[in-house]
């Protein structure tokens, strides 16, 4: 051990009605020195009673449990003992889509997919993903999520007169990762029903959950929300998401292109590929937005839109669940505006009509 004090392991509480599942998840994490399982519970009520005593840094919970299930448990935790929560679940079925994304809306940080065969067949990849997401979740301030969720929904109305931006936008690209489902829901909800541009949305999410995400968003968005189809031209007032496990971008003709090739990218879908394709096809007529998320995906693609003369926006640190992606876009000079989540939809509406956002925050002032 070095002279510097070693940081204590991340304390994790596991919640699942299956004793076997609890043991398997514990084994998945036992070789990770930065993580320590501090306790287990078989339902939400038992876990809720343990939290004040165990003081976990992160809670990993199943979705469906007898007694207090995952959704009620998440709401109670965020109201009584705010702790970052990860949802460990099988892929969302159509009838379950609302529940799991309501858990994210209630305060859960992210989803980790169980293998299709259940936790009886864990893989090294799943163990690595779970450990990685626990480390990200441990850095999230849970209290902040509830406060800014309430503030974000008060979007500003479009002023009657605004300065002309000189741009004639044709399309919007939005990129997000951790915390993204809630952030994208806020933006899409506040866009007007007749929003004149198509919106390409790149959301990092565990495989098997994209269709459920789209179903959940479609219930609250003012514009249409769907999975993109290869070769189709994007339409105004429609938000497109990548098919499960695929990239989503524009081809040379401005039509949607869906492809499974990794093409050197860490993520699929890749925000960098999507935003760069908007810059190539539409140049200064493209708008790019990078929302909350871990890592740097989207920063390079947003820089290409900025270099082409298009409008670029990054979510500010205060309203981001994780400031990695927007922070990287600000640091490399790609984001010309840095805005709180609640101001992004009004800014997009102004830009879509060729107007400058009112009282913009210039990115340079936020670079660190």
C-alpha positions in Angstrom: 0.0 0.0 0.0 1.4 3.5 -0.9 1.8 6.3 1.5 -1.4 7.9 0.2 -4.6 6.5 1.8 -6.4 4.0 -0.3 -9.9 5.0 -1.3 -12.4 2.6 0.3 -14.4 0.3 -1.9 -17.8 1.3 -3.3 -20.4 -0.3 -1.0 -23.2 -2.0 -3.0 -26.5 -3.3 -1.7 -28.1 -6.1 -3.9 -31.9 -6.5 -4.0 -33.5 -9.5 -5.7 -36.2 -12.0 -4.7 -34.0 -14.8 -6.0 -31.3 -16.1 -3.6 -29.5 -17.7 -6.5 -29.5 -14.4 -8.4 -28.1 -12.5 -5.4 -25.3 -15.1 -5.0 -24.4 -14.9 -8.7 -24.2 -11.1 -8.8 -22.1 -11.2 -5.6 -19.7 -13.6 -7.4 -19.6 -11.4 -10.4 -18.4 -8.5 -8.3 -16.1 -10.3 -5.8 -13.0 -10.0 -8.1 -13.4 -6.2 -8.4 -11.3 -4.6 -5.6 -13.0 -1.2 -6.0 -16.4 -2.7 -5.2 -17.7 -4.4 -2.0 -21.1 -6.0 -1.5 -22.2 -4.7 1.9 -25.5 -6.5 2.0 -28.4 -8.3 0.3 -32.2 -8.1 0.4 -35.1 -10.1 -1.1 -37.5 -7.2 -1.6 -37.8 -3.5 -1.5 -39.1 -3.3 2.0 -36.2 -5.3 3.4 -33.7 -3.2 1.4 -35.3 0.1 2.6 -34.9 -0.9 6.2 -31.2 -1.9 5.6 -30.1 1.3 3.8 -29.8 3.6 6.9 -27.7 0.9 8.7 -25.5 -0.2 5.8 -25.1 3.2 4.1 -24.5 1.8 0.6 -23.0 4.0 -2.1 -25.1 2.2 -4.8 -28.1 -0.1 -4.8 -28.6 -2.7 -7.6 -32.2 -3.9 -7.7 -34.4 -6.2 -9.7 -37.5 -4.9 -11.3 -40.3 -7.4 -10.2 -40.3 -8.7 -6.6 -43.1 -9.8 -4.3 -44.2 -7.2 -1.8 -42.4 -3.9 -2.6 -41.2 -4.1 -6.2 -38.5 -2.1 -8.0 -40.6 1.0 -8.9 -42.1 1.5 -5.5 -38.7 0.8 -3.9 -37.0 3.4 -6.1 -39.6 6.1 -5.2 -39.2 5.4 -1.5 -35.4 5.4 -1.6 -35.4 8.7 -3.5 -37.9 10.2 -1.0 -36.3 8.9 2.2 -32.6 7.9 1.7 -31.5 9.1 -1.8 -28.9 6.6 -3.1 -27.9 6.0 -6.8 -29.9 3.0 -8.0 -29.1 0.6 -10.9 -31.8 -1.6 -12.4 -30.7 -5.2 -13.1 -33.3 -6.7 -15.4 -34.0 -8.9 -18.4 -34.8 -7.0 -21.6 -38.0 -5.0 -21.5 -41.1 -6.6 -22.9 -43.8 -4.5 -24.3 -46.0 -4.8 -21.2 -43.1 -3.9 -18.9 -41.7 -0.9 -20.8 -43.5 1.7 -18.7 -42.4 0.3 -15.3 -38.7 0.1 -16.0 -38.5 3.5 -17.5 -40.7 4.9 -14.8 -37.9 3.6 -12.4 -35.4 5.8 -14.3 -37.8 8.7 -14.2 -38.2 8.1 -10.4 -34.5 8.4 -9.9 -32.7 5.2 -11.0 -29.5 6.0 -12.8 -29.2 3.2 -15.4 -30.1 -0.3 -16.6 -27.9 -3.3 -16.7 -29.3 -6.2 -18.8 -29.4 -9.7 -17.4 -28.4 -12.4 -19.9 -31.4 -13.8 -21.9 -30.9 -17.1 -20.1 -31.0 -15.3 -16.7 -28.3 -14.7 -14.2 -27.5 -18.5 -14.2 -25.4 -17.8 -17.3 -23.3 -14.7 -16.4 -20.5 -13.6 -18.7 -17.3 -11.7 -18.2 -18.8 -9.0 -20.4 -21.8 -8.6 -18.1 -19.6 -8.6 -15.0 -17.5 -5.9 -16.5 -20.5 -3.8 -17.6 -22.1 -4.1 -14.1 -18.8 -3.1 -12.4 -18.4 -0.2 -14.8 -21.9 1.1 -14.2 -21.6 0.8 -10.5 -18.5 3.0 -10.6 -20.3 5.6 -12.6 -23.4 5.4 -10.4 -21.2 5.9 -7.3 -20.2 9.3 -8.5 -23.9 10.5 -9.0 -25.4 12.8 -6.5 -28.8 11.3 -6.1 -30.4 14.3 -4.3 -29.5 16.5 -7.3 -31.6 14.4 -9.7 -35.0 15.1 -8.0 -34.3 18.8 -7.6 -33.4 19.4 -11.2 -36.0 17.1 -12.6 -38.7 19.4 -11.2 -36.9 22.5 -12.4 -36.4 21.1 -15.9 -40.0 20.8 -16.8 -40.6 24.6 -16.7 -39.6 25.3 -20.2 -39.5 28.9 -21.4 -42.0 30.0 -24.1 -40.7 31.2 -27.5 -40.5 35.0 -27.4 -42.5 36.9 -30.0 -39.4 38.5 -31.5 -35.8 37.3 -31.5 -32.6 38.0 -33.4 -32.1 36.1 -36.6 -29.4 33.5 -36.4 -28.6 33.4 -40.1 -29.1 29.6 -40.1 -31.8 27.6 -41.9 -31.6 24.3 -40.0 -32.6 21.0 -41.6 -32.1 18.5 -38.8 -31.3 18.0 -35.1 -29.0 15.4 -33.6 -29.2 14.6 -29.9 -26.6 12.3 -28.1 -26.9 11.0 -24.5 -25.9 8.1 -22.2 -26.2 7.8 -18.4 -29.2 9.9 -17.4 -30.2 10.3 -21.1 -33.6 8.7 -21.1 -34.9 11.2 -18.6 -33.1 14.1 -20.3 -34.3 13.2 -23.8 -37.9 12.8 -22.4 -37.7 16.3 -21.1 -36.5 17.7 -24.4 -38.9 15.8 -26.6 -41.9 16.6 -24.3 -41.3 20.3 -24.7 -40.8 20.4 -28.5 -44.0 21.6 -30.2 -46.2 19.2 -32.0 -45.4 20.9 -35.3 -41.6 21.1 -34.7 -40.3 21.6 -38.3 -37.2 19.4 -38.2 -36.5 15.6 -37.8 -34.5 14.6 -34.7 -31.9 11.8 -34.6 -31.5 10.6 -31.1 -28.4 8.5 -30.1 -28.9 6.9 -26.6 -26.5 4.4 -25.1 -28.6 1.7 -23.5 -28.2 -2.0 -22.8 -29.1 -4.3 -25.7 -32.8 -5.3 -25.6 -34.1 -2.1 -24.1 -34.3 0.3 -27.0 -37.8 -0.6 -28.1 -39.0 -0.2 -24.5 -37.4 3.2 -24.3 -39.0 4.3 -27.6 -42.5 3.1 -26.4 -42.0 5.0 -23.1 -40.9 8.2 -24.8 -43.7 8.1 -27.3 -46.3 8.3 -24.5 -45.0 11.7 -23.4 -43.4 13.3 -26.4 -45.3 16.0 -28.4 -43.7 14.8 -31.6 -43.6 11.2 -33.1 -41.0 8.8 -31.7 -39.9 5.7 -33.5 -37.1 3.3 -34.4 -35.3 4.4 -37.6 -35.6 2.3 -40.7 -32.8 2.0 -43.1 -33.2 4.0 -46.4 -36.1 6.1 -45.2 -35.9 9.9 -45.4 -36.2 11.5 -41.9 -39.5 13.5 -41.5 -40.2 16.7 -39.6 -41.7 16.4 -36.1 -40.3 12.9 -35.7 -37.6 11.6 -33.4 -35.7 8.6 -34.6 -33.7 6.1 -32.5 -31.2 3.4 -33.6 -32.4 -0.1 -33.9 -31.1 -2.3 -31.1 -27.4 -2.9 -31.5 -27.0 -0.7 -34.6 -25.6 2.7 -35.5 -28.0 5.4 -36.8 -26.7 8.1 -39.2 -27.5 9.8 -42.5 -26.3 8.5 -45.8 -25.0 10.7 -48.7 -28.6 11.3 -49.8 -29.8 12.4 -46.4 -31.7 9.2 -45.7 -31.4 7.1 -42.6 -28.6 4.5 -42.5 -28.7 1.7 -39.9 -25.7 -0.5 -39.7 -24.3 -3.1 -37.2 -20.6 -2.6 -38.0 -18.6 -1.3 -35.1 -16.3 0.7 -37.5 -13.8 1.4 -34.8 -16.4 2.8 -32.3 -16.7 1.9 -28.7 -20.4 2.4 -28.6 -23.2 1.2 -30.9 -25.0 3.4 -31.6 -22.2 5.9 -31.8 -23.0 9.6 -31.3 -19.8 10.6 -33.1 -20.8 8.8 -36.2 -24.3 10.2 -36.2 -23.4 13.8 -35.5 -20.5 13.7 -38.1 -23.0 12.4 -40.7 -25.3 15.4 -40.0 -22.3 17.7 -40.5 -21.3 16.0 -43.8 -24.8 16.0 -45.3 -26.3 19.3 -44.0 -23.2 21.4 -42.9 -24.3 24.7 -41.3 -27.9 23.6 -41.5 -27.4 20.9 -38.8 -28.0 21.3 -35.1 -26.1 19.1 -32.6 -26.9 18.5 -28.9 -24.9 16.5 -26.3 -26.7 15.7 -23.1 -25.7 13.9 -19.9 -23.6 10.8 -20.2 -20.3 9.1 -19.3 -17.3 9.2 -21.6 -16.6 11.4 -24.6 -18.9 10.0 -27.4 -20.4 12.9 -29.2 -17.7 15.4 -28.6 -15.9 14.8 -31.9 -19.1 14.6 -33.9 -20.4 17.8 -32.3 -17.0 19.5 -33.2 -17.6 18.6 -36.9 -21.0 20.3 -36.8 -19.4 23.3 -35.2 -16.6 23.4 -37.8 -19.3 23.2 -40.6 -21.0 26.3 -39.1 -23.9 24.6 -37.5 -25.4 25.3 -34.1 -24.1 23.2 -31.2 -25.4 22.8 -27.6 -24.2 21.0 -24.5 -26.2 20.4 -21.3 -24.7 22.2 -18.3 -23.0 20.4 -15.4 -25.6 21.4 -12.8 -28.5 19.6 -14.6 -26.4 16.6 -15.9 -26.6 13.3 -14.1 -23.0 12.6 -15.4 -21.1 15.5 -17.0 -18.7 13.3 -19.0 -20.1 13.7 -22.6 -21.2 17.3 -22.4 -18.1 18.2 -20.5 -15.9 16.7 -23.2 -17.8 18.7 -25.9 -17.3 21.9 -23.9 -13.6 21.1 -23.3 -12.8 20.6 -27.0 -14.6 23.8 -28.0 -17.4 22.0 -29.9 -20.3 23.4 -27.8 -21.2 27.0 -28.7 -24.0 27.1 -26.1 -24.1 25.5 -22.7 -27.7 25.4 -21.3 -29.6 23.9 -18.4 -31.8 20.9 -19.5 -35.0 22.9 -19.2 -33.8 25.5 -21.7 -32.7 23.1 -24.5 -36.1 22.5 -26.1 -36.9 26.2 -26.3 -33.5 26.9 -27.8 -34.1 24.2 -30.4 -37.4 25.8 -31.2 -35.8 29.2 -31.7 -33.0 27.8 -33.8 -35.4 25.7 -36.0 -37.2 29.0 -36.9 -33.9 30.7 -37.8 -33.8 32.7 -34.5 -31.0 32.9 -32.0 -31.7 31.5 -28.5 -32.6 34.2 -26.0 -29.9 34.9 -23.4 -27.6 32.1 -24.5 -24.8 30.9 -22.2 -21.5 30.8 -24.2 -19.6 27.6 -23.8 -16.2 29.3 -23.3 -17.3 30.5 -19.9 -17.9 27.0 -18.7 -14.8 25.3 -20.0 -12.7 23.8 -17.2 
